[in-house]
């Protein structure tokens, strides 16, 4: 990337961040459902079209970490060590996210969490992301079953594995656990407890959930 391209990319990131910051302030102040794209554009000092170029859907202004949210677990499972189970890989990754107070798993300032929980539109969009995350995870697990059958040299077994309910059930269990943990963390943040207290309690609960899955 040359200097000109680097400056353009930096400018784009600055504009994107300015729009996101302006939107977040308005959403927290007025509530997500009471703020329009035009309001965000005016607050950020840009054209309405500029906002939609960076954030095609209004929900994207709030849920701007959705790509990592949806793809993260599938990426962790696909990239794990050969002797590590999907549950163990996701457990270790999740506990690391708790330790760093990662917003992708639900850590957020209380006003932001309250704004999120108070919007039916945002909650509906979150449910879509949860479903997409589970589907992405199922795709990885089904592909692993298919490869295992192919390595064994049994084409019939490989074909059956690709359609088997077992990897899809595993993805459903893992997806449900992550969904539950997200909801529990949001509830803890809304309780008004400090971030360290929230993280400590949530870590203990996450360990319990993953221990149940490992059984």
C-alpha positions as CSV (number, residue, x, y, z in Angstrom):
1,X,0.0,0.0,0.0
2,X,1.5,3.4,-1.0
3,X,1.3,6.5,1.1
4,X,-1.7,7.9,-0.7
5,X,-3.7,4.7,-0.3
6,X,-2.7,4.6,3.3
7,X,-3.9,8.1,3.9
8,X,-7.2,7.4,2.2
9,X,-7.7,4.2,4.3
10,X,-6.9,6.2,7.4
11,X,-9.4,8.9,6.5
12,X,-12.1,6.2,5.9
13,X,-11.5,4.7,9.3
14,X,-11.6,8.1,10.9
15,X,-14.9,8.9,9.2
16,X,-16.3,5.5,10.1
17,X,-15.4,6.0,13.7
18,X,-16.8,9.5,13.9
19,X,-20.1,8.2,12.5
20,X,-20.1,5.3,15.0
21,X,-19.3,7.6,17.9
22,X,-22.0,10.1,17.0
23,X,-24.6,7.4,16.6
24,X,-23.7,5.7,19.9
25,X,-24.1,9.0,21.7
26,X,-27.5,9.7,20.2
27,X,-28.7,6.1,20.7
28,X,-27.8,6.2,24.4
29,X,-29.3,9.6,24.9
30,X,-32.6,9.1,23.0
31,X,-32.9,5.3,22.5
32,X,-32.1,3.4,19.3
33,X,-35.6,3.4,17.9
34,X,-36.0,7.2,18.2
35,X,-33.0,8.2,16.2
36,X,-32.9,8.3,12.4
37,X,-30.1,8.0,10.0
38,X,-30.5,11.7,9.2
39,X,-30.0,12.5,12.9
40,X,-26.8,10.5,12.9
41,X,-25.5,12.2,9.7
42,X,-26.2,15.6,11.2
43,X,-24.4,14.8,14.4
44,X,-21.4,13.4,12.6
45,X,-21.3,16.3,10.1
46,X,-21.6,14.1,7.0
47,X,-24.2,13.4,4.3
48,X,-26.9,10.8,5.0
49,X,-25.5,8.7,2.1
50,X,-22.1,8.7,3.7
51,X,-23.6,7.0,6.8
52,X,-25.3,4.3,4.7
53,X,-22.2,3.7,2.7
54,X,-20.4,2.8,5.9
55,X,-23.3,1.2,7.7
56,X,-26.0,-0.1,5.2
57,X,-28.4,-0.9,8.1
58,X,-29.2,1.3,11.0
59,X,-28.5,-1.7,13.4
60,X,-25.0,-1.9,12.0
61,X,-24.2,1.4,13.7
62,X,-24.6,-0.4,17.1
63,X,-23.7,-4.0,16.2
64,X,-20.5,-3.1,14.3
65,X,-18.7,-6.1,15.7
66,X,-21.1,-8.6,14.1
67,X,-18.6,-10.1,11.7
68,X,-16.4,-11.3,14.6
69,X,-19.4,-12.3,16.6
70,X,-20.8,-14.5,13.8
71,X,-17.5,-16.0,12.4
72,X,-15.5,-16.2,15.7
73,X,-16.5,-19.6,17.0
74,X,-16.3,-21.3,13.6
75,X,-12.9,-19.8,13.1
76,X,-11.7,-21.0,16.6
77,X,-13.0,-24.5,15.9
78,X,-11.5,-24.7,12.4
79,X,-8.1,-23.5,13.6
80,X,-7.8,-25.6,16.8
81,X,-4.9,-28.0,17.4
82,X,-5.6,-31.6,16.2
83,X,-5.8,-33.0,19.8
84,X,-8.2,-30.3,21.0
85,X,-12.0,-30.8,21.0
86,X,-14.3,-28.1,19.7
87,X,-15.7,-27.6,23.3
88,X,-12.2,-27.2,24.7
89,X,-11.1,-24.8,22.0
90,X,-14.2,-22.6,22.5
91,X,-13.9,-22.7,26.2
92,X,-10.3,-21.5,26.2
93,X,-11.1,-18.8,23.6
94,X,-14.2,-17.7,25.6
95,X,-12.3,-17.5,28.9
96,X,-9.6,-15.4,27.2
97,X,-12.3,-13.1,25.9
98,X,-13.7,-12.7,29.5
99,X,-10.2,-11.9,30.8
100,X,-9.8,-9.1,28.3
101,X,-13.4,-7.9,28.7
102,X,-14.1,-8.3,25.0
103,X,-17.1,-6.4,23.7
104,X,-17.7,-9.1,21.1
105,X,-19.0,-11.5,23.9
106,X,-21.1,-8.8,25.5
107,X,-18.9,-6.6,27.7
108,X,-20.2,-3.0,27.4
109,X,-20.8,0.1,29.5
110,X,-24.1,-0.1,31.3
111,X,-25.8,2.8,29.3
112,X,-24.9,1.0,26.1
113,X,-26.2,-2.3,27.4
114,X,-29.5,-0.7,28.5
115,X,-29.9,0.9,25.1
116,X,-29.4,-2.5,23.5
117,X,-31.8,-4.3,25.8
118,X,-34.4,-1.6,25.3
119,X,-34.7,-1.9,21.5
120,X,-36.8,-4.8,20.1
121,X,-35.2,-4.1,16.7
122,X,-31.7,-4.6,18.0
123,X,-32.6,-7.7,20.0
124,X,-34.2,-9.2,16.9
125,X,-31.0,-8.5,14.9
126,X,-29.0,-10.1,17.6
127,X,-31.1,-13.2,17.4
128,X,-30.3,-13.3,13.6
129,X,-26.6,-13.1,14.4
130,X,-26.9,-15.9,17.0
131,X,-28.5,-18.1,14.3
132,X,-25.9,-17.2,11.7
133,X,-23.1,-18.0,14.2
134,X,-24.6,-21.5,14.9
135,X,-24.9,-22.1,11.2
136,X,-21.3,-21.2,10.5
137,X,-20.2,-23.5,13.3
138,X,-22.3,-26.3,12.0
139,X,-20.7,-25.9,8.5
140,X,-17.2,-26.3,10.0
141,X,-18.2,-29.4,12.0
142,X,-20.0,-31.1,9.2
143,X,-17.0,-30.5,6.9
144,X,-14.8,-32.1,9.5
145,X,-17.0,-35.2,9.6
146,X,-16.9,-35.4,5.9
147,X,-13.1,-35.2,5.8
148,X,-12.8,-37.9,8.5
149,X,-14.9,-40.2,6.4
150,X,-12.9,-39.5,3.3
151,X,-9.6,-40.1,5.1
152,X,-11.0,-43.5,6.3
153,X,-11.5,-44.4,2.6
154,X,-15.1,-45.1,3.0
155,X,-17.0,-42.9,0.5
156,X,-20.4,-44.0,1.9
157,X,-19.3,-43.0,5.4
158,X,-18.1,-39.7,4.1
159,X,-21.3,-39.0,2.3
160,X,-23.3,-40.0,5.4
161,X,-21.2,-37.8,7.6
162,X,-21.8,-34.8,5.5
163,X,-25.5,-35.1,6.3
164,X,-25.3,-36.6,9.8
165,X,-27.3,-35.0,12.5
166,X,-24.5,-35.4,15.1
167,X,-22.2,-32.4,14.0
168,X,-25.3,-30.3,13.6
169,X,-26.5,-31.2,17.1
170,X,-23.1,-30.4,18.5
171,X,-23.2,-27.0,16.8
172,X,-26.7,-26.4,18.2
173,X,-25.5,-27.2,21.7
174,X,-22.4,-25.0,21.4
175,X,-24.5,-22.2,19.9
176,X,-27.1,-22.4,22.6
177,X,-24.4,-22.2,25.3
178,X,-22.9,-19.1,23.7
179,X,-26.3,-17.6,23.4
180,X,-27.0,-18.2,27.0
181,X,-23.7,-16.8,28.1
182,X,-24.3,-13.7,26.1
183,X,-27.7,-13.1,27.7
184,X,-26.3,-13.8,31.2
185,X,-23.5,-11.3,30.7
186,X,-25.9,-8.7,29.4
187,X,-28.0,-9.2,32.5
188,X,-25.0,-8.8,34.7
189,X,-23.9,-5.6,33.1
190,X,-27.4,-4.3,33.5
191,X,-27.3,-5.0,37.2
192,X,-24.9,-2.1,37.6
193,X,-22.1,-4.2,39.1
194,X,-18.6,-3.1,38.4
195,X,-16.8,-4.6,35.4
196,X,-14.4,-6.6,37.5
197,X,-17.2,-8.1,39.6
198,X,-19.2,-8.9,36.4
199,X,-16.2,-10.6,34.9
200,X,-15.4,-12.7,37.9
201,X,-19.0,-13.9,38.3
202,X,-19.3,-14.5,34.6
203,X,-16.0,-16.5,34.3
204,X,-17.2,-18.9,37.0
205,X,-20.5,-19.4,35.2
206,X,-18.8,-19.8,31.8
207,X,-16.5,-22.5,33.3
208,X,-19.6,-24.3,34.7
209,X,-21.4,-24.2,31.3
210,X,-18.4,-25.5,29.4
211,X,-17.8,-28.3,32.0
212,X,-21.4,-29.4,31.4
213,X,-20.8,-29.5,27.7
214,X,-17.7,-31.5,28.0
215,X,-19.6,-34.3,29.8
